[in-house]
C-alpha cells in the first residue's frame, strides 16, 4: 500500500478580527435532550419535596397514634380507678349491710332467748 500526499493548495491566513467562531447549529435532538434534562431535574426536586412532605405526614401520623395511645392508656387507668373505687364502695356497702343483718339476728336471738 502506497500513501500519496496531495497538496490541497495554500492554507488561508486569517486575521484575528476576521476570525469568528461559527455558530454551532443546534440539533433538535440536542435541544430535546436539554429539555429532558431540565424536566428530569425539575421532577427530581418535586419528588424530593413530596418525599419530605410524606415523611412529615408520617411523623405526624406517628405522633397522632402515640397521642391516641397515651389518651387510651389514661382512660383505661381512669376506668380501672373507678372500678376499684366502685368495688371498694360495694365492699363497704356489703360490710355495712352484713353487720346490720348480723346485729339484727343477734337481737332477734337475744329476744327469743329472753322469752
C-alpha positions, 0 to 999 in steps of 0.5 A: 500500500502506497500513501500519496500526499496531495497538496490541497493548495495554500492554507488561508491566513486569517486575521484575528478580527476576521476570525469568528467562531461559527455558530454551532447549529443546534440539533433538535435532538440536542435541544430535546435532550436539554429539555429532558434534562431540565424536566428530569431535574425539575421532577427530581426536586418535586419528588424530593419535596413530596418525599419530605412532605410524606415523611412529615405526614408520617411523623405526624401520623406517628405522633397522632397514634402515640397521642391516641395511645397515651389518651387510651392508656389514661382512660383505661387507668381512669376506668380501672380507678373507678372500678376499684373505687366502685368495688371498694364502695360495694365492699363497704356497702356489703360490710355495712349491710352484713353487720346490720343483718348480723346485729339484727339476728343477734337481737332477734336471738337475744329476744327469743332467748329472753322469752 
